Amino acid sequence: MYNLSAVKNNICIVIPCYNEEKGLIIEKYSHFIEENKDILICFVNDGSTDNTLKIIEGLRNNSPKQVVVHNLVKNVGKAEAIRNGMHFCNENHHFGYIAYLDADLATSLEECLAMTHYLNNKITFVFGSRIKRIGAVIERNYLRFVVGRIIATRISTILRLDVYDTQCGCKVFSKELATIVFKEPFISKWLFDVEIFDRIIKFYGRENVLKKMLEVPLLKWIDTGDSKVKTSYFFKLWIDLFQINKVVNRKLL
């Protein structure tokens, strides 16, 4: 049996999957894997009840040197699925950088890979930003965009950080930083990105953190409209933000 842990990969991409049977575009994954031999993709099956596990196991069987599957029997939510995947990869595989990306590839695998070019000895965290501008294709549901900007403004206030888009589902870390950021469980299942920024701020210190991270405007982001977040969560997210705000302020004291 091939010992995947012996391979030195440039980047590992963690893909959380929950009932993604209709959303996984196998052709895009297969093409990317074929074109990028030093990439490791880790699919985290978050207790799916459809054929998601069968599909990603098929990808693994076709490319056993580049694809691994971390199966969670019980659904734990996006935040914990990603955290589990990060731990699994950090402990079992060798790579330079580790990222997480949404399974529907609203941000492409190619653009995620390109973000690693910004990482170096100084920059250890790079994240995508869905900024509409000339030369970029950013397609978002208008209502979700408006709600997102309201939330983003509140998040920036909580973090005391001028960041445009904390919630974009494409983030890349150095392996060392990821080990620290994903060590402890998150408060929120969906707003965990806010906690990621807070942990990075605490780790580097507010006076140094801006030298360690970079927000990169995406060239393309397509809203598939198949969000796993229920509409009712709009009301609960304010409770999550309140709890996160308390944690942020308590640690700052």
Steps between C-alpha positions, in 0.01 A plus 500: 500500500628848410619703799344839432654657811844462341409737217611862528204708380515872441146560620220303664143613431230395747151471350209463749211303350147463627244354258694630199385227261356756256755773565828316444627563148719194458645614167649813658658306783635230267651755261666693782645184652636393162662840437648544850690194617638657820156585641322307775121530527331386820123454477332506841167321486291665770251221567333529159178303447515495118765353266768757585730246667479262205586780256805628687622146563483454123729802457736357760510161329583666167776716651621331822822702507320834499160449661412392854160466664441577866160357588298636791212265580299773677427844358693758704456815290733684265729651765572173676525308171772737380674490837497119494639501148777742593603282796489183293719647225745672734557177691518259207639680196787721391441830318605863504160671521146397584174655381129442523254550217127455445404177323295677233818678383342846502869589521694275266771258604735683262445835670546342842831356383606837356460660843794299632726723289439782749619292795859528620699531821307816590149436364352187657129554437329591173126518441275573206276803478185524288541858382313603185732685268594534134672186379340272759192280479322508836142371489308514827135487596407864568319438829780281631747767391319775694464286811864398463619862493302578818657202673845587364477852643412360842783247478755769416384693808535194723845414371614864475645403164433660160421182308248497216405133488564270796245244381641403161540121494857502371778540754862382492731459801854395572495157661633641828232768522222254413611273784444786745184649350311171478612359834182582695131462400317806371197667657306534176436241230480763225670817625815319607699709250469790744658285769780406261591867460480556873734208571750625245489849652563353845783279374698770321387800702301789359813704428643228274200318355456724195849400389403133514175492300384605154152546354498414128210605272369200310493492122188283498237394753165352397215467751343158437199586714521166679593625844479254790424791735131510590315831467411481869870526585483872412347552846735265684814647343460814710515280810816339359650843435411608855673193645803544275519866599511403868784255436696753297467771764569266790828388347598855429475603865 
